[in-house]
Amino acid sequence: MGDLPPELVQFKIEPIPIPATNIVRNGKFPNCRGGLGDIWKCSMTTQSGTRRLVAVKSIRVLSVTDAKILKAIGKRVRREAYVWIQLEHDHILPLEGVTVAEEFGPLPALVSPWMEEGSLDDYLKREFSGMSDPRKRELTWQVTAGISYLHSKDVVHGDLTATNVLVDSSGCLRLADFGLSMILAEAGNATFNSCHPGNVRWMPPEALRAGAEDEDEDEIKDEKPTKAWDVYSYGCVVLQIFSGNQPYAWITSVLAVMGAMQKGRVPFRGIQSHGAYQQLLPCLNKISANRPTMADIMSVLGSR
């Protein structure tokens, strides 16, 4: 790690260290680029000697000369790992460990299983036309179970979209991208911006108000996503499962989407008569305090 401050790699709960020699990138370029981080598709050698695909989430640092900036980013990595390593659920992407390698930059990179079917957003584009109602209900239940688990642990996802719900080779959904995740008592900023620029489509109205109130970054960071924020995003993800369309699918410009949100336009059309829409409509309430909790939603949907 050279001359980096030692606290950059001191985790509150030590993740499993994965030797850099065990991981080989599958290409010269990352599969996904975010504002501060990249996702690399890699092959990893396990302790048994077998090889399998993993996703390595690395932080892009333009300069290592500013120790203050590196220390701040390092704290975000540790916070994300601290939240992530404590999560264990069938519908949460697991953190396998961390690796430190020159090709991933000067900071620890986070390693998780590679999800063969990509994002739920892409999966629905490919599969929706032939998808049965029972399959849609199954996918809905999986997202519900994942978010309910997070909230039961007092963890807010903060950036839930159909682009960071991932699908494994068996068709099982896994919630991912905890860059905005936080334990409520220890909130912090995002480690990574999302890999997808259109995430505003899934955001609640209060997200726009939070961003508009203050231009100074130190002020903006005090606007913390809440469980009610997650509930709105959850409603959008689930209604996308039933409709096959992203929120505000008829609007192509992100700025126009923001304008529609500010005007109070509903994010879905043509499914108002669907039973699922009527059940989930309270999730999209413009007033966050009037949205149901995930416990409420679980009681309505029931178990499988």
C-alpha positions in Angstrom: 0.0 0.0 0.0 3.0 2.3 -0.1 2.8 5.5 1.9 -1.0 5.5 2.3 -2.3 6.3 5.7 -2.8 3.0 7.6 -6.4 3.8 8.6 -7.4 3.4 4.9 -7.3 -0.4 5.3 -8.5 -0.8 8.9 -12.0 -2.2 8.8 -14.3 -2.2 11.7 -15.2 -5.8 10.9 -12.3 -7.4 8.9 -13.5 -8.8 5.6 -11.9 -11.9 4.1 -8.7 -10.8 2.4 -8.4 -12.2 -1.1 -4.8 -12.3 -2.5 -4.4 -10.2 -5.6 -2.8 -13.2 -7.3 -6.1 -15.1 -7.0 -8.0 -12.6 -9.2 -7.5 -12.0 -12.9 -9.4 -9.4 -14.8 -11.4 -10.7 -17.8 -10.8 -7.6 -19.9 -8.7 -4.4 -20.2 -11.7 -2.2 -19.4 -14.3 -2.3 -16.6 -17.8 -3.7 -17.4 -19.4 -0.7 -15.7 -18.1 2.8 -14.8 -19.6 5.0 -12.1 -18.8 8.4 -10.9 -16.1 7.2 -8.5 -15.9 3.5 -9.1 -15.7 0.7 -11.6 -17.1 -2.8 -11.7 -14.7 -5.4 -13.2 -15.7 -8.9 -14.3 -12.9 -11.2 -13.0 -12.0 -14.8 -12.5 -11.1 -15.8 -9.0 -9.2 -18.9 -7.8 -10.9 -20.3 -4.7 -9.2 -22.1 -1.8 -10.1 -25.4 -3.4 -8.3 -24.4 -6.6 -11.4 -24.0 -8.8 -12.0 -20.8 -10.7 -15.3 -18.8 -10.9 -16.5 -15.4 -11.9 -16.6 -12.5 -9.5 -17.4 -8.8 -9.6 -14.7 -6.5 -8.3 -15.8 -3.0 -7.2 -12.9 -0.7 -7.3 -12.5 3.0 -6.6 -11.1 5.3 -9.2 -8.6 7.7 -7.6 -7.1 10.3 -9.9 -4.3 11.3 -7.6 -2.8 9.7 -4.6 -1.0 12.8 -3.5 -3.8 14.3 -1.4 -3.8 12.2 1.7 -6.9 14.0 3.1 -9.0 13.0 0.1 -7.7 9.4 0.2 -8.5 9.2 3.9 -12.1 10.5 3.3 -12.7 8.0 0.5 -11.1 5.2 2.6 -13.6 5.9 5.3 -16.4 5.5 2.8 -15.0 2.1 1.7 -14.8 0.9 5.3 -18.4 2.1 6.0 -19.7 0.4 3.0 -17.9 -2.9 3.8 -19.0 -2.5 7.5 -22.6 -2.5 6.4 -22.3 -5.0 3.7 -20.3 -7.7 5.6 -23.1 -7.9 8.2 -25.8 -8.7 5.7 -26.7 -12.4 5.0 -29.9 -13.1 3.1 -30.9 -15.1 0.0 -31.9 -11.9 -1.8 -28.9 -9.7 -0.8 -25.7 -9.9 -2.9 -23.0 -11.2 -0.5 -19.6 -9.6 0.1 -17.0 -12.2 -0.5 -14.0 -10.2 0.7 -11.6 -7.4 -0.3 -8.5 -7.4 -2.4 -5.7 -4.9 -2.8 -4.1 -4.9 -6.2 -2.3 -2.2 -8.3 -4.7 -2.7 -11.2 -7.7 -1.8 -9.0 -6.1 1.3 -7.6 -4.6 2.2 -4.2 -7.7 1.4 -2.1 -9.2 -1.9 -1.2 -11.6 -3.3 -3.8 -14.8 -5.1 -2.8 -15.4 -8.6 -4.2 -18.8 -10.2 -4.8 -20.2 -13.0 -6.9 -20.7 -12.3 -10.6 -24.4 -12.2 -11.5 -24.7 -13.9 -14.9 -28.1 -12.5 -15.9 -27.2 -8.9 -15.2 -29.6 -6.4 -13.8 -33.3 -6.8 -13.3 -33.8 -3.9 -15.7 -32.0 -5.8 -18.5 -33.6 -9.1 -17.5 -37.1 -7.7 -17.8 -36.3 -6.3 -21.3 -35.3 -9.8 -22.4 -37.9 -11.9 -20.6 -41.0 -9.8 -19.9 -42.9 -10.8 -23.0 -43.0 -14.4 -22.0 -43.1 -14.0 -18.3 -46.1 -15.5 -16.4 -48.0 -13.8 -13.6 -46.7 -16.3 -11.1 -43.1 -15.5 -12.1 -43.8 -11.8 -11.7 -45.2 -12.4 -8.2 -42.2 -14.5 -7.4 -39.8 -11.7 -8.4 -41.9 -9.2 -6.4 -41.7 -11.4 -3.4 -37.9 -11.6 -3.7 -37.5 -7.8 -3.9 -39.9 -7.4 -1.0 -38.0 -9.9 1.1 -34.7 -8.3 0.4 -35.7 -4.7 1.3 -37.7 -6.0 4.3 -34.5 -7.7 5.6 -32.4 -4.5 5.2 -35.0 -2.4 7.1 -35.2 -5.0 9.8 -31.4 -4.5 10.3 -31.9 -0.7 10.3 -30.2 -0.4 7.0 -31.4 2.0 4.3 -30.4 1.1 0.7 -30.9 4.7 -0.5 -30.4 3.9 -4.2 -32.8 1.1 -5.0 -33.5 0.7 -8.8 -34.1 -2.1 -11.2 -30.5 -1.5 -12.4 -28.9 -2.5 -9.1 -31.2 -5.5 -8.4 -29.2 -8.3 -10.0 -30.2 -11.7 -11.3 -28.1 -14.8 -10.9 -27.9 -17.8 -13.2 -30.9 -19.5 -11.5 -33.1 -16.4 -11.9 -32.8 -15.4 -8.2 -32.8 -11.7 -7.4 -30.0 -10.1 -5.3 -30.1 -6.5 -4.1 -26.8 -4.8 -4.7 -24.9 -1.5 -4.9 -24.8 -0.5 -1.3 -22.9 2.7 -2.1 -25.7 4.7 -0.4 -26.5 2.0 2.2 -26.0 3.1 5.7 -26.8 2.0 9.3 -29.2 4.7 10.4 -27.2 5.6 13.4 -24.0 6.0 11.4 -25.0 7.7 8.1 -22.5 8.6 5.4 -22.2 9.6 1.8 -22.1 7.3 -1.2 -18.8 5.5 -2.0 -19.9 5.1 -5.6 -22.2 6.9 -7.9 -24.4 4.5 -9.7 -23.3 2.9 -13.0 -26.6 4.1 -14.6 -27.3 7.8 -15.1 -31.1 7.4 -15.1 -31.5 6.4 -11.5 -33.6 9.5 -10.9 -36.6 7.6 -12.4 -36.8 5.4 -9.2 -36.2 8.2 -6.7 -39.0 9.8 -4.6 -40.0 13.4 -4.9 -38.1 14.3 -1.7 -34.8 13.3 -3.4 -35.2 16.2 -5.9 -36.1 18.6 -3.1 -33.0 17.5 -1.1 -30.7 18.1 -4.1 -32.3 21.5 -4.9 -32.2 23.0 -1.5 -28.4 23.3 -1.1 -25.6 23.7 -3.6 -22.8 23.1 -1.2 -21.8 19.5 -0.9 -21.4 19.7 2.9 -25.1 20.7 3.1 -26.3 18.1 0.6 -24.8 15.3 2.5 -27.0 16.0 5.5 -30.0 15.0 3.4 -30.1 11.3 4.2 -32.2 8.7 2.4 -34.8 7.1 4.7 -36.8 3.9 4.9 -39.7 5.8 3.3 -37.4 6.8 0.5 -36.7 3.1 -0.1 -40.4 2.3 0.0 -41.1 4.7 -2.9 -38.2 3.2 -4.9 -39.4 -0.3 -4.1 -42.8 0.5 -5.4 -41.3 1.7 -8.7 -39.2 -1.5 -9.0 -42.1 -3.8 -8.3 -44.5 -2.0 -10.7 -41.8 -2.2 -13.3 -41.9 -6.0 -12.8 -45.7 -6.0 -13.5 -45.6 -3.4 -16.3 -42.4 -4.3 -18.1 -41.5 -0.5 -18.2 -39.3 1.7 -16.3 -40.8 4.6 -14.3 -41.7 7.5 -16.7 -40.9 5.1 -19.6 -42.5 7.5 -22.1 -40.0 10.3 -21.2 -36.4 9.9 -22.6 -34.7 12.9 -21.0 -33.6 12.7 -17.4 -34.3 16.4 -17.0 -37.8 15.9 -18.3 -38.3 13.1 -15.8 -37.3 15.5 -13.0 -39.8 18.0 -14.4 -42.6 15.4 -14.4 -41.8 14.4 -10.9 -41.9 18.1 -9.7 -45.3 18.4 -11.4 -46.6 15.4 -9.5 -47.0 13.1 -12.6 -47.4 9.4 -11.8 -44.5 7.2 -12.9 -46.6 4.5 -14.6 -49.3 4.4 -17.2 -51.6 1.8 -18.5 -51.6 -0.5 -15.4 -54.0 1.4 -13.2 -56.5 -1.4 -13.4 -54.0 -4.1 -12.4 -54.5 -5.4 -8.9 -50.8 -5.0 -8.1 -51.0 -1.3 -8.9 -53.8 -0.8 -6.5 -51.9 -2.7 -3.8 -48.7 -0.8 -4.3 -50.0 2.7 -5.1 -49.6 3.8 -1.4 -45.8 3.3 -1.8 -45.8 6.1 -4.3 -47.4 8.6 -2.0 -45.8 12.1 -2.5 -45.8 12.5 1.3 -43.1 10.2 2.7 -44.8 9.9 6.1 -47.9 8.5 4.5 -46.2 5.6 2.8 -46.5 2.1 4.3 -43.6 0.4 5.9 -42.0 -2.8 4.5 -43.6 -4.6 7.4 -47.0 -3.3 6.3 -46.3 -4.4 2.7 -45.2 -7.9 3.8 -48.4 -8.3 5.7 -50.4 -7.4 2.6 -48.5 -9.5 0.2 -48.2 -12.4 2.6 -45.6 -15.2 2.4 -45.1 -17.4 -0.6 
